[in-house]
Amino acid sequence: MATIVSHHHRLFSAATRFNSTGRDSRRQRSGANSVRCADVSTVTSENQRVTVSNRSDSLEICRVLNGMWQTSGGWGRIDRDDAVEAMLRYADAGLTTFDMADHYGPAEDLYGIFINRVRRERPAELLQQVRGLTKWVPPPVKMTSSYVRDSINVSRKRMDVESLDMLQFHWWDYSNPGYLDALKHLTDLKEEGKIKTVALTNFDTERLQIILENEVPVVSNQVQHSLVDMRPQQRMAELCQHTGVKLITYGTVMGGLLSEKFLDTNIAIPFAGPAINTPSLQKYKRMVDAWGGWSLFQGLLRTLKQVASKHGVSIATVAVKYILDQPAVAGSMVGVRLGLAEHIQDTNAIFSLVLDEDDVNSIREATAKGKDLLKVIGDCGDEYRRA
């Protein structure tokens, strides 16, 4: 560990040089690449699935993931049976990748019930396509092998799987280098077959580079990324393209703010517009405020509505497709309120939508009016580490 820590400053300097020297070439690339998949060679002909990989580790996932944060409370009461039936409908519609976490209420338990229903009631072909991605968000305590193993075994038991398809690791405190110990133990568990792929969530560019230089085979980093929050394209995507690590994005529809429901609304007047009444709406409303405020956000929604109307789709569909087309992005999350609301049709429309040059230019022009959140907040995940 002493050797790893001693590299810290050198790697930071390397990351800084890497990002500064690539800035001009990145600007030149952004226009040309903005409407192409990050790695077209790994996307199936249906444009629905993509493979994330590092060395011999690989996992094929659906490019639009069903996010299960909404099962943790705050969005309405989730009925277990209704939720599992909804999960089956999503899987039957081809939306076969579910993203959850150890702290998302009953999410892992629901997946365990769901995957057993798939095993019993669905063809083997569907079972082979279903993926359950989870996250481990431990307190920054000493990361011993037994502590890591016991924690992962809890998720394996709850999800009723021998091997976790993907374990996405989060760390709160970078001043504590224990995250490297944790990742070493997770890699050991992967070698034992307890985990198929190791990944990250909410790590910044500097720490991702440190992890990769310590030869931890992470396949992806899950980060907040939307038309309002383009931070991942400023530093993170460049490192990802250089190393092959992919981005999985969340907050891409901003908890529903990027939708017709909030178009032409004034939320400053009590009860005049839709309520900002869920944890996700409240979280992403703060991002809107940091980006430039509600009036500027309305301008973005109007632009998205024009593009959506042109293609006969929803604002949310356009918002997700634009992010999916960004460099290094393998997949984007769309939250599912299982048994309460369903967006299968809008979600599947993402796969057939093609944004043309006029669409991309108008969207880019609207987003450019906001503030640079990298300067306001910091790099990916920094919002979780700063007061």
C-alpha positions as CSV (number, residue, x, y, z in Angstrom):
1,M,0.0,0.0,0.0
2,A,2.9,2.4,0.7
3,T,4.0,2.0,-2.9
4,I,0.5,2.8,-4.2
5,V,0.2,5.9,-2.0
6,S,3.6,7.2,-3.1
7,H,2.3,7.2,-6.7
8,H,-0.5,9.5,-5.8
9,H,1.1,12.8,-6.7
10,R,2.8,11.5,-9.8
11,L,-0.4,10.1,-11.2
12,F,-2.2,13.3,-10.5
13,S,0.4,15.2,-12.5
14,A,0.1,12.6,-15.3
15,A,-3.7,13.0,-15.3
16,T,-3.4,16.8,-15.5
17,R,-0.9,16.6,-18.4
18,F,-3.1,14.1,-20.1
19,N,-6.2,16.3,-19.9
20,S,-4.5,19.5,-20.8
21,T,-2.7,18.2,-23.9
22,G,-5.9,16.6,-25.2
23,R,-8.1,19.6,-24.8
24,D,-7.8,21.0,-28.4
25,S,-8.1,17.6,-30.1
26,R,-11.2,16.9,-27.9
27,R,-12.8,20.1,-29.1
28,Q,-12.2,19.0,-32.7
29,R,-13.6,15.6,-32.1
30,S,-16.7,16.6,-30.3
31,G,-18.6,17.7,-33.3
32,A,-17.7,14.8,-35.5
33,N,-18.4,12.1,-32.8
34,S,-21.4,13.6,-31.1
35,V,-24.0,11.5,-33.0
36,R,-22.1,8.3,-33.1
37,C,-21.9,5.5,-30.5
38,A,-18.8,5.5,-28.4
39,D,-17.8,2.1,-29.8
40,V,-20.1,1.0,-32.6
41,S,-18.2,-2.3,-33.0
42,T,-19.6,-3.6,-29.7
43,V,-23.2,-2.7,-30.3
44,T,-25.5,-5.4,-31.8
45,S,-27.4,-4.9,-35.0
46,E,-30.5,-4.1,-33.0
47,N,-28.5,-1.2,-31.4
48,Q,-29.8,-2.3,-28.0
49,R,-26.9,-4.1,-26.4
50,V,-23.3,-3.2,-25.8
51,T,-20.3,-5.0,-24.2
52,V,-18.2,-3.5,-21.5
53,S,-14.9,-5.1,-21.0
54,N,-11.4,-5.0,-19.5
55,R,-8.8,-7.7,-20.5
56,S,-10.6,-11.0,-20.2
57,D,-13.6,-9.6,-18.3
58,S,-16.7,-8.6,-20.3
59,L,-20.4,-8.2,-19.8
60,E,-23.1,-7.6,-22.4
61,I,-25.8,-5.2,-21.1
62,C,-28.7,-3.3,-22.6
63,R,-27.7,0.2,-23.5
64,V,-30.7,1.6,-21.6
65,L,-30.7,0.3,-18.0
66,N,-33.6,0.1,-15.6
67,G,-32.6,2.2,-12.6
68,M,-34.1,0.9,-9.3
69,W,-33.2,3.8,-7.0
70,Q,-37.0,4.5,-7.0
71,T,-37.6,1.4,-4.9
72,S,-35.9,2.9,-1.9
73,G,-38.8,5.1,-0.8
74,G,-39.8,8.7,-1.6
75,W,-41.5,8.0,-4.9
76,G,-44.6,6.2,-3.6
77,R,-45.2,2.8,-2.0
78,I,-43.9,-0.1,-4.0
79,D,-45.9,-3.3,-3.8
80,R,-43.6,-6.3,-4.1
81,D,-45.8,-8.3,-6.4
82,D,-46.6,-5.4,-8.7
83,A,-42.9,-4.5,-8.8
84,V,-41.8,-7.9,-9.9
85,E,-44.6,-8.1,-12.5
86,A,-43.4,-4.7,-13.9
87,M,-39.8,-6.0,-14.0
88,L,-41.0,-9.0,-16.1
89,R,-42.7,-6.6,-18.5
90,Y,-39.5,-4.6,-18.9
91,A,-37.5,-7.7,-19.5
92,D,-40.1,-9.1,-22.0
93,A,-39.8,-5.8,-23.9
94,G,-36.1,-6.3,-24.3
95,L,-35.1,-3.9,-21.4
96,T,-33.2,-6.7,-19.6
97,T,-30.6,-4.8,-17.5
98,F,-31.5,-3.7,-14.0
99,D,-29.3,-1.4,-11.9
100,M,-29.6,-1.3,-8.1
101,A,-27.5,-0.9,-4.9
102,D,-27.1,-2.5,-1.5
103,H,-28.8,0.6,0.0
104,Y,-31.7,1.0,-2.5
105,G,-34.3,-0.4,0.0
106,P,-35.6,-3.8,-1.2
107,A,-34.1,-3.5,-4.8
108,E,-31.8,-6.5,-4.5
109,D,-34.5,-8.6,-2.9
110,L,-36.9,-7.7,-5.7
111,Y,-34.3,-8.7,-8.2
112,G,-33.9,-12.1,-6.4
113,I,-37.7,-12.8,-6.7
114,F,-37.7,-11.5,-10.3
115,I,-34.8,-13.6,-11.5
116,N,-36.4,-16.7,-10.0
117,R,-39.6,-16.0,-11.9
118,V,-37.5,-15.6,-15.1
119,R,-35.8,-19.0,-14.4
120,R,-39.2,-20.7,-14.0
121,E,-41.4,-18.9,-16.4
122,R,-39.4,-17.5,-19.3
123,P,-37.3,-19.1,-22.1
124,A,-33.6,-19.8,-21.5
125,E,-32.8,-17.2,-24.1
126,L,-34.3,-14.4,-22.0
127,L,-32.6,-15.6,-18.9
128,Q,-29.2,-15.4,-20.7
129,Q,-29.9,-11.7,-21.5
130,V,-31.0,-10.5,-18.1
131,R,-28.4,-8.7,-16.1
132,G,-28.4,-7.5,-12.5
133,L,-25.9,-4.7,-11.7
134,T,-25.5,-3.7,-8.1
135,K,-23.4,-1.3,-6.1
136,W,-21.5,-1.6,-2.9
137,V,-21.3,1.7,-0.9
138,P,-19.4,0.9,2.3
139,P,-18.3,3.3,5.0
140,P,-14.6,4.2,4.6
141,V,-13.5,1.7,7.2
142,K,-10.5,-0.7,7.0
143,M,-11.1,-2.9,4.0
144,T,-10.1,-6.4,5.0
145,S,-10.7,-9.4,2.8
146,S,-13.3,-10.8,5.2
147,Y,-15.2,-7.5,5.4
148,V,-15.4,-7.2,1.6
149,R,-16.3,-10.9,1.2
150,D,-19.1,-10.7,3.8
151,S,-20.5,-7.6,2.2
152,I,-20.6,-9.1,-1.3
153,N,-22.1,-12.3,0.0
154,V,-25.1,-10.3,1.4
155,S,-25.8,-9.0,-2.1
156,R,-25.3,-12.4,-3.7
157,K,-27.8,-13.9,-1.2
158,R,-30.4,-11.1,-1.7
159,M,-30.2,-11.2,-5.5
160,D,-30.2,-15.1,-5.4
161,V,-27.2,-15.4,-7.7
162,E,-24.0,-17.4,-7.5
163,S,-22.1,-14.6,-9.3
164,L,-22.9,-10.9,-9.4
165,D,-23.0,-9.7,-13.0
166,M,-21.4,-6.4,-12.0
167,L,-20.3,-4.9,-8.7
168,Q,-20.0,-1.2,-8.9
169,F,-17.9,0.2,-6.1
170,H,-18.3,3.6,-4.5
171,W,-15.9,5.3,-2.0
172,W,-16.6,8.4,0.1
173,D,-13.2,9.6,1.2
174,Y,-10.3,9.9,-1.2
175,S,-7.9,10.9,1.7
176,N,-8.4,7.3,2.8
177,P,-6.6,5.1,0.3
178,G,-8.5,2.0,1.4
179,Y,-10.5,2.0,-1.8
180,L,-7.5,0.4,-3.4
181,D,-7.5,-2.4,-0.8
182,A,-11.3,-2.9,-1.4
183,L,-10.8,-3.1,-5.1
184,K,-8.0,-5.7,-4.7
185,H,-10.3,-7.9,-2.6
186,L,-13.2,-7.4,-5.1
187,T,-10.8,-8.5,-7.9
188,D,-10.0,-11.6,-5.8
189,L,-13.7,-12.4,-5.5
190,K,-14.0,-12.0,-9.2
191,E,-11.2,-14.5,-9.7
192,E,-13.2,-16.9,-7.4
193,G,-16.3,-16.5,-9.6
194,K,-18.3,-14.5,-7.0
195,I,-18.4,-11.4,-9.3
196,K,-18.3,-11.4,-13.1
197,T,-17.1,-7.8,-13.6
198,V,-15.8,-5.1,-11.3
199,A,-16.8,-1.5,-11.9
200,L,-16.9,1.9,-10.2
201,T,-19.5,4.5,-9.5
202,N,-19.0,8.2,-8.9
203,F,-15.2,8.1,-9.1
204,D,-13.4,11.1,-10.5
205,T,-10.9,11.1,-13.4
206,E,-7.8,11.3,-11.2
207,R,-8.8,8.3,-9.0
208,L,-9.9,6.3,-12.1
209,Q,-6.4,6.7,-13.5
210,I,-4.8,5.7,-10.2
211,I,-7.0,2.5,-10.1
212,L,-6.2,1.6,-13.7
213,E,-2.5,2.2,-13.2
214,N,-2.7,-0.2,-10.2
215,E,-4.0,-2.8,-12.7
216,V,-7.5,-3.2,-11.3
217,P,-9.6,-4.4,-14.3
218,V,-12.6,-2.1,-13.9
219,V,-15.0,-2.2,-16.9
220,S,-17.0,0.9,-16.3
221,N,-17.6,4.0,-14.1
222,Q,-21.2,5.0,-13.4
223,V,-21.5,8.8,-13.3
224,Q,-24.1,11.5,-13.4
225,H,-24.5,12.7,-17.0
226,S,-27.2,14.7,-18.7
227,L,-27.8,17.6,-21.0
228,V,-27.4,19.8,-18.0
229,D,-24.4,17.9,-16.5
230,M,-21.9,17.4,-19.3
231,R,-18.9,17.1,-16.9
232,P,-18.1,13.5,-17.9
233,Q,-17.2,14.7,-21.4
234,Q,-14.6,17.2,-20.2
235,R,-12.0,14.9,-18.6
236,M,-13.5,11.5,-17.8
237,A,-14.5,10.5,-21.4
238,E,-11.0,11.3,-22.7
239,L,-9.4,8.9,-20.2
240,C,-12.1,6.3,-20.9
241,Q,-11.4,6.4,-24.6
242,H,-7.7,6.1,-24.0
243,T,-8.1,3.1,-21.7
244,G,-11.3,1.3,-22.9
245,V,-13.3,1.9,-19.7
246,K,-16.9,2.8,-20.5
247,L,-19.3,5.2,-18.8
248,I,-22.7,4.2,-17.5
249,T,-24.8,7.3,-16.9
250,Y,-27.5,8.1,-14.4
251,G,-29.6,11.3,-13.9
252,T,-29.9,11.3,-17.7
253,V,-33.6,12.4,-17.6
254,M,-32.9,14.3,-14.4
255,G,-35.6,12.4,-12.4
256,G,-38.2,13.4,-14.9
257,L,-37.3,17.1,-15.2
258,L,-36.3,16.5,-18.8
259,S,-39.9,15.8,-19.9
260,E,-43.0,17.5,-21.3
261,K,-44.4,17.6,-17.7
262,F,-42.1,20.5,-16.8
263,L,-42.2,22.3,-20.2
264,D,-43.6,25.9,-19.9
265,T,-44.0,25.7,-16.2
266,N,-43.2,28.2,-13.4
267,I,-42.4,26.4,-10.3
268,A,-41.7,29.6,-8.4
269,I,-45.5,30.0,-8.0
270,P,-46.8,27.6,-5.3
271,F,-49.2,25.0,-6.7
272,A,-49.1,26.6,-10.2
273,G,-46.9,23.8,-11.7
274,P,-45.9,20.2,-11.1
275,A,-44.5,19.5,-7.7
276,I,-40.8,18.9,-7.1
277,N,-41.7,16.2,-4.6
278,T,-39.4,13.2,-5.1
279,P,-35.8,12.7,-4.0
280,S,-34.7,12.6,-7.7
281,L,-36.6,15.7,-8.7
282,Q,-35.2,17.6,-5.8
283,K,-31.6,16.4,-6.5
284,Y,-31.7,17.4,-10.1
285,K,-33.5,20.7,-9.5
286,R,-30.4,21.6,-7.5
287,M,-28.4,20.8,-10.6
288,V,-30.6,23.1,-12.7
289,D,-30.0,25.9,-10.2
290,A,-26.2,25.3,-10.4
291,W,-26.4,25.2,-14.2
292,G,-28.3,28.5,-14.7
293,G,-31.8,28.4,-13.2
294,W,-35.3,27.5,-14.3
295,S,-35.7,30.1,-17.0
296,L,-32.7,28.9,-18.9
297,F,-33.8,25.3,-18.3
298,Q,-37.1,26.1,-20.0
299,G,-35.2,27.2,-23.1
300,L,-33.5,23.8,-23.2
301,L,-36.8,22.0,-22.8
302,R,-38.3,24.1,-25.7
303,T,-35.4,23.1,-27.9
304,L,-35.8,19.4,-27.0
305,K,-39.5,19.6,-27.6
306,Q,-38.8,20.9,-31.2
307,V,-36.5,18.0,-31.8
308,A,-38.8,15.5,-30.2
309,S,-41.8,16.6,-32.2
310,K,-39.8,16.4,-35.4
311,H,-39.1,12.7,-34.7
312,G,-42.4,11.8,-33.1
313,V,-40.8,10.9,-29.7
314,S,-40.7,12.4,-26.2
315,I,-38.3,14.9,-24.7
316,A,-36.9,12.2,-22.4
317,T,-36.2,10.0,-25.4
318,V,-34.2,12.7,-27.1
319,A,-32.4,13.5,-23.8
320,V,-31.2,9.9,-23.4
321,K,-30.3,9.4,-27.0
322,Y,-28.1,12.5,-27.0
323,I,-26.1,11.2,-24.0
324,L,-25.9,7.7,-25.4
325,D,-24.3,9.2,-28.5
326,Q,-21.5,10.8,-26.5
327,P,-18.0,9.4,-26.5
328,A,-17.3,6.5,-24.1
329,V,-20.9,6.2,-23.0
330,A,-22.0,2.5,-23.1
331,G,-25.4,2.8,-21.4
332,S,-27.7,5.3,-19.7
333,M,-30.1,4.8,-16.8
334,V,-33.8,5.5,-16.9
335,G,-35.4,5.2,-13.5
336,V,-38.3,2.8,-13.1
337,R,-41.2,3.3,-10.6
338,L,-42.1,-0.3,-10.6
339,G,-45.8,-0.8,-10.5
340,L,-46.5,2.9,-10.3
341,A,-45.6,4.2,-13.7
342,E,-44.2,2.7,-16.9
343,H,-42.2,4.1,-19.8
344,I,-41.4,1.1,-21.9
345,Q,-42.6,2.5,-25.2
346,D,-40.6,5.8,-24.8
347,T,-37.6,3.9,-23.7
348,N,-37.6,1.5,-26.6
349,A,-37.9,4.4,-29.0
350,I,-34.4,5.5,-28.0
351,F,-32.9,2.6,-30.0
352,S,-34.4,3.7,-33.3
353,L,-34.0,7.4,-32.9
354,V,-31.2,9.0,-35.0
355,L,-30.3,12.6,-34.2
356,D,-29.2,14.5,-37.3
357,E,-26.7,17.3,-37.5
358,D,-29.3,20.0,-37.1
359,D,-30.7,18.3,-34.0
360,V,-27.3,18.0,-32.4
361,N,-26.4,21.6,-33.2
362,S,-29.6,23.0,-31.7
363,I,-29.2,21.0,-28.6
364,R,-25.6,21.9,-28.2
365,E,-26.4,25.6,-28.6
366,A,-29.1,25.3,-25.9
367,T,-26.8,23.5,-23.4
368,A,-23.9,25.9,-24.0
369,K,-25.9,28.7,-22.5
370,G,-25.6,27.2,-19.0
371,K,-22.6,27.3,-16.7
372,D,-19.7,24.9,-16.8
373,L,-20.5,22.5,-13.9
374,L,-16.9,21.2,-13.8
375,K,-16.0,24.7,-12.6
376,V,-19.0,25.0,-10.3
377,I,-19.1,21.5,-8.7
378,G,-15.8,19.8,-9.7
379,D,-15.2,16.5,-11.5
380,C,-17.6,13.5,-11.6
381,G,-18.8,12.5,-8.2
382,D,-17.4,15.6,-6.4
383,E,-20.9,16.6,-5.4
384,Y,-20.8,13.6,-2.9
385,R,-17.6,14.7,-1.3
386,R,-18.1,18.5,-0.9
387,A,-20.4,20.3,1.5
